[in-house]
Amino acid sequence: MLDHDHFNRGGIAFAEAVRELYHQGQTDYFMEPLVSVDEQGQPTGCIGDGDAVIFCCRRGEREVELTEAFVEQAFDHFPRREFNNLPFVILTLYHEKFIGLPVAFAPSQISGTLGEAVSRAGLRQLRVAESEKFAHVTFFFNGGNHQPFAGEDDVRVPSPYGVPFDQVPELSLAQVADQVIGGVGQCYDLIVTNFANGDVIGHTQNREAKLRCAGFVDQQLGRVVNVALSAGYVVLVTADHGNLEVMTHPDGSPHVAHTSNPVQCILIDPWSAAPVKLSDGKLADVAPTVLSALGLARPEAMTGINLAPGYDFGGRRRVLLVILDGWGIGDNDDTNPIYLAPTPVWDNLIRCYPGSRLQASGNAVGLQPGKPGNSEAGHISLGAGRVVLQDDVRLDRALQEGSFYTNPIFLRTIAGVKQRQSRLHLIGLLTERSSHGSIDYPLALLKMAQDNGLQDVYLHLIFDGRSTEPGSAPALLERLEHQMNVIGAGRIASGVGRGLALDRDGNYAKVKRAYDAMVFGIGRKCSI
């Protein structure tokens, strides 16, 4: 038997290259492209005509632009290679525009959502978020539907462009608040808005930025709540998951990932002489509560419960739902920016209104038990009014039950590569626990390729920097080297930061760098 443990698959060389870039001030998230080269300095694993690609990410917003670069005929954002035959498989359906592509795990239809119920009643609704979270109040909140419902208006406020977010912790929140206030003035029946700052800044290591972020969210929250209450709106304030409320680990190192903490839910009715008492629950209970305030019946598919049972809203009301992204319930100590920062509005809301605690992670939002929540699962639960099984659970079950290895899309792709005597390329996220994917998927596909007699497989890695600890990429690469050798297949062809490859803000100059690395071998050379 071949001693795979001594085969150079690129993990060690890429790990050393990443360490060198760390010394130059680069991070996993914005890591410049790395490409493997041979002894003559020529790229060794470029995507070519006749090859096949499997995009091993599973979400549906950050994956869109890179997929467009490979498959859209009318793509004009940057020059591309002309492929006559390049099968491109996507793990899940990232967007309805890709319905003609081979989709390994097709989505389940989610109907009977809050947005659909509001539309069917003939009411008007407004969705407002900045571009970093726009898909969450539209695509995800509507159960994976990209098309707005009748009577739904969507406002996308551009996030800051070309500057690290921790240098502008206020992001574009003031403009988001302006749009919400304008919507109140136009008397929309339902307004849903996302305040992105808590999650976006919570993923950084910048302590000062986190404190400023919490204070700025508080200011803008006060603006929209005051205007909405003055206009007679019922106001619900909650979050989709935790993040910002934990600034450091017990050892003092920066905490930059999502948490499993519950989130607050506060309901304010300006017509009520006393605070409205809410029950504890989960994110899926928010939609039935909103429908109760709107005077609408709960769709049969909606299994969440009304958090204010028995409360009489006094007829059909207008509702403002504010989702504070990444704003979990943390400890009242120096590890919690929300506690440390000046947040008089938030403090007053908690003091004056009983509120409730909502579970926003694990089984409560359709994820694996104990898994931290994320924006996708959170907004799907908030909009669907029920627990929706998330793709990571579906795919993990497929791996455990073995159906992943018999997936007909994967098997046909591997068979086609063998028949053409070409190469298989796997684009995957170098992480073990991101909402966008897992290295387990490329590893499983490597095993499938090996079992089917195909060893000419190349990995194009996306360094995470969000769901992984800062500086962890080298260790993950070294572990990947060993895992590939155990399987006996695969080589690393390129690597690039998630902030470039998985852009979701229309910054195709970033996507171009990732595409050029994968297709043309343009990037920092890494000899393997």
N, C-alpha and C positions, 0 to 999 in steps of 0.2 A: 504494500500500500504506500502511496506517495506521502512523504512526511511534509504535510502542509504547514507545520509550525515554522518552517524556515523559508517560506515563500514570501517575497516582499510585495505587499499589496498596497503600500502607500501610507498606511496609518501612522507609522513611526515618523516618516519624512514630513508628512503634513503636520504632525504634532510639533515637531521642532520648528517648522516654519511659522506656525501660529504663535509659539512662545516668542519668537523673534519679533513678530508684529506687536505682541503685547508690550514688549520693551519700547516700541516706537509709539506707544500710546493708543493703539487700536484695540477695539473690543469685539467680542463675538458678534454682536448685533450688526455692526457696520464694517465687519471684516472685508478688506479688499479681496478681489478674486485671486484664488490660488489655482494653478493648473499643473498637472503632472507632465513631465517631459522626459525624453529618453537621453541617452548619453550624448546625442548630437544637439540637444536642446529643443527638440521638436515635440509638440504636444502628442500625447499617446492615446487619449480617450475622447476625442471630439465626436459629437453626434453627427453622423453622416447619412447620406441618402441610402435608403434600403435598410437602415437600422430601425429599431423600435424604441419608444420611450414609455416608461410608466411613471407618472407623477404620483409619488407616494404620500402626498399630503391629503387631508380629509375635510377641510372646512368649507370654504366657499366665498371668501372675500379677498384675502391676501393672495390666493392662488390664481385669481382671474387674469391679471395683467401678463404674467409669465406664460400662462396657457395661450392667451391671445397671440403672443409673439410667435408661437409655434404653429398655430392652427388657423388664424384668421387670414383669408385671402386679401382682404382690403386693408390690412394692417399697414399704417404709414407713419408710425412713431419713430422708427429708426430702420436702417438697412438690415436685411436679413439674408440668410442663405436660401436659395430656392431649392426646396425638396420636392422631388417627383413622387417619392414613396417613403413616408415616415409615419407609420402607425403611432398614434399618440393616445395613450390610455390614461384616463383620470380615475383616481381612487373613488371619489364621490362626485356628484354633480355640482360643480362649483357655481354654475350659472345656467339659466335656461338656454342661453345662446349656445351652450355646448351640448345640447341634447343629441346632436348627431354623432358625437364622439363615443367611443367605447367606454362605458362607465362600469367599473368593476362592482361597485356597491351602489345601486340606484337608490335614490331617496324614497322614503315613505311619504305619502301625501298627508299634510296636516291641514285639516279644514276645521270649521267651527271656531275660528280664532276671535279674539276681541275685535280686531280690525274688521273682520268679515261681518260680525254681528252688528257693529256700528253702521257699516255701509248698508247692510240689508234693511236697517231701520230708516234709511234715508237721511241719516245725520252726517254732519261734516266733521272731518278730523284732520289734524295737522301733526306732522312728525318733524321734529327739528333736532339736528345734531351736527357737529362738525365732522369733516370728512373721515377722521380717524375712527369714528363710531357710527357713521351714517348707515352702514349696512345693518347695524344692530336694531335701529328703530324702524327699519323698513323691511329688508329681506328676512332677517331672523325673527323679528317681532310678528311678521305676517306668516310665519310657519314655513319659510323657504320659498315664498312667492315674491318674485322680483317686480311684478306688476302692481302698482297701487290700486287699491279698491276704489270703486266709484265714490266720489265725495272725499277722497283722501288727497291732501296736498303734502308734498315732501320738500323740505328745505334743507339743503346741504351747505353748511358754512365751511369754507376752506380752512384747514388747519395751517399753522405756520409752516412756511416752506423754506428749505435750505438752511435750517438752524437747529441744533440739538434741542430737543424738547425741554430738557432740564434748564436751559437758558431762558426759556419763555414758559414758565410753569402755569401762567394764566391761559396759555394756548389761545383759542378764539372764543373763549367762554362769554365774554361781554357781548359779542355779536350774536351768539346763540341766545343769550338772555333777551337781547333786543328783538329777535325774531319771535320768541315766545310771547313777549309783551305785546307785540304787534298782533299775534294770533288771538290773544285775549280781547284786544280791541275789535277784532273782526268776528267775535262771538262764535268761534269754533266750538262744537259740542264736546269734543275730546281733543286735548293737546297732549302729546307724548314727547318728552324731550330727554336727551341724554347729556349729562355733564361728564365729559370724558376725562377730566384732569386727574381724578383720584387713581385711575388705572394707569394712564399713560405715564404720569410722573412717579407713581408707585413702583414702576418697573425700573426706575433709575436708582443710582447709588447716592444721589445728591440730597443730603439731609436738608440743606437750606431750601432747596427747590420744593421738597415735600411740605415743609412748613408753610412756605408761601402759597403753595397750591391749595392747602386746606383753608387758609384764610381767604383766598380769592373765591373758592367755591362757596364759602359761607356768604360772602358779599353778594354774589350773583343769585344765590338761592334766596336771600332776603328780598332782592329786587322782584323776582318773578312771583314769589309767594304773596308778597304784599299787594301787587297789582291784581293777581288772580282773586284773592280774597275780597278785595274792594269791589270786584266785578261779580261777586256772588258765586264764584267757582268753588266746588269741592276740590281740595288739594290733597293728593297722596304723594308722599316723599318716601322713596325706598332706594335700594341698590340692587345690582345684579350679582355681585359677589364681593368678597373682601380682597384687599391688597394694601391700600395706603395705611391702614390702621396698624400695621406691623412694620416698623422701620428697621429693626435690627434683630438678629438672632440672639439667643442667650449668651453666645460668646462675644457679642458686640459687633460681629461682621454684618455688612448691609443685607437686609432682606429685600428682595426685588421681585418676588413671585406672588401669585395668587394665594389666598388662604382658604381654610375651611370654616372660617368664622361665620356665624349668622349675620344677618343684616337687619337694620331697623326698618320698621314701617310706621309711618306717622300719617294720620288722617285728620284733616282740619275741615270742619264745616262752619262757615261764617254765620249760618243761620241757627246754629245750635248754641244754647246758653251754657252748656257744659261740654267738656271734652268727650269725644266719641270713644267708647271703649272698644278696643280691638282684641281679637284672639291671636295667640301665637299660631304660626303655621309655616307655610313654605311659599316660594315665589309664585307657584301656580295658583295661589289663592287671591292674588291681586286682581286678576281679570274679572272673576265673579264679583268682587267688591266694587270695581269700577262700573260694571254693568248694573249693579244694584243702584248706584248713585245716578246713573243715566236713565233709570227706569226701564231697563230692557231685561228680557228673559235670558237666562243662561242657556247657551246651546247644549244639546244633549251630549255632545262629545266632551264638553268641558266638565271635568271631574273635580276641579278645585272648589273650595268652599268660600262663602262670603265671610270675610274677617270681622264684619260688623253685623252679626246675626240679630235680627229683630229691630235694627235701627231704622227709623223712618226718615228718609231724606226729603220727604215732603213733595213728592212728585219728580218729574224729569228735571235733572240738574245738568249743568256743564261741569266737566272734570278736567283738571290738570294733573298729569302723572309725571313726576320728576324722578328720573333714574340717575342716582349718583354712582357713576361707574367706579367700581373698586373701593367702595366706601363701607367697609365692614365694621362690626362691633369689636373694638379692641380693649385692651386694659387701660385703665386710667393712670398711666405712668409715663416715664420718659421714652418708652419705645413706640408711642402712639402719636404721630403728628397731628391727628385730629384733636386729641386731648391737649397737646402742647400749644398748638397754634391759637391765635385769637379767633374764636368761632362763636361770637355772641348769638347769632341767629340760630345756629344749630343747638347751642346750649339751651336757648329759650324754648325751642320746639320740644326738646326732650323733657324739659322741666314742666311745661304747661300742658302737654298732650301725652296721655299714657303710652300710646303706640304699642307695638308688639315686636317680637323677634321672629324673623322668617329664616328658615333653613335655605341655604343657597349653594349647597355643595353636595357631592356624593349622590346617593339614591334620590334625594329630594329634587334634583334637577336632571335625572336620567343618566348620571355618570356612575362610574364604579364606586363602591362604598369607600368613604373616606377621602375620595379625590377632591382637591380644591375646585371650587366653581370657576367658571369662565364666562366671558361676555356672550358667547354664542348660546351656551346652555341656559344662561340666565335670562336672556331676552326671549328665547324660544318659550321658556316656561312662563314668563310674564305675559306674553302675547297669546299663548295657546290655552292658558288656564288649566293645564294638566301637565303631568310629568311625561315628557317625550324622551324615549330612549335615544341617547346620543350615539353618534357614529363611532366613538371610541369603544363604547360597550358592544355595539354590533360587530365591529371588527375584532375586538378581543375575543368575543364569543366564537367568531369564525375561526380564529387561530386555535382556540382551545378545543373546539369541536372537530377541527380538521377541514371544515368546508372552505377555508381560505385557500388550502392547497389544491382544491379541486375546482376552484373558480374558473368557469369556462372562458372568461375574457382573458385571464392570465395564461391559461393553457394554450389558447389559440395564438396569443402573442408570442409566446416562447416557441411554439411550433413553427410559426411564420419566420422567425429569426433563424431557426435551424435550417429551414428549407432554403432561405436566401443566402445562407452561410454569411450572415452579417452579425451585428452586435446588438445586445440589449443594454439600454441605459436606464438607470433608476435614479430619479431625483427625489431625495429624501431629507428629512429634518434630523440633524444630529442631536437628538434628545430622547429621553425615556418617558417623558410625561407632559407633553405639550398638547393643548387643545387642537393644534394644527397637524399633529402626527406623532410618530414614534419611529425610532430606528428599527423597531421590531418588524415593520412592514418590509423595508428593503432586505432585511436579513431573511425573512420568510421567503421572499421572492428569489433570493440567492439560492436558498435550499431547493426551491422548486426548479430553478434552472439547472442546478447540479444534478438533481434526481432525474431530470429529463435530458441529460447529456449536453448541456450548454454551459460552458465555462467562460465564454467571452462576454462578460458582463461588467459594466462600468458604473460606478457610483458617483453621482454629482451631489455633494453634500451641501446643506444649508445650515450654517452655524446658528444656533438659537439665540442665546443672550436674553431671553425673556423667561422661559420656563426652566432654564438651567442656571446654576450658580455662576457668578462672574469668574472667568478664567478656567472653566471646567472643560473646555473643548479639547485640550491636549490629552487629558486622561480618557475622555470619551473616544478619541481617535485611536489611542493605544489599545483600548478595550475592543474597539471595532476591528482592529488588525487581527487580534487573536480570534475573534468570533468568525471573521471571514476565513481564517486558516482552518478552523475547526470544520466549517462547512466545505471548504475546498474550492471556493469560487469567488470571483469578484476582485476588482481593483478600483481604487479611488482615482477618479479622473479630474475632479475639480472640487473646490469648496468656496463658499461665498457667504457673507453675512445675511441674516434674515431681513435686515433693514433694506437691503438692495434687492434680493431675489423676490421677496414677498411684499413689495410695496402695494399699498392700497389707496394711494392719494393721487394717482395719475402722474406720478413722477417717472416717466418711462426712461429717463436718463439713467436711473438706478437699475431698472430692469434690464436695460441694454448691457450693462456691465456683467450681469449674471448670464445673460444669453450669450454674449460674446465669449465668455469663459467656457461655457458648455459646448458651443458650436464651433468657434474659431480658435479656441485655445489661447485667448488673450487674457493675460494676468501675470501675477508674480510666479516665476517658474519654480517648480518644486521637483527636484530630481529624485526619482525612485528607481 
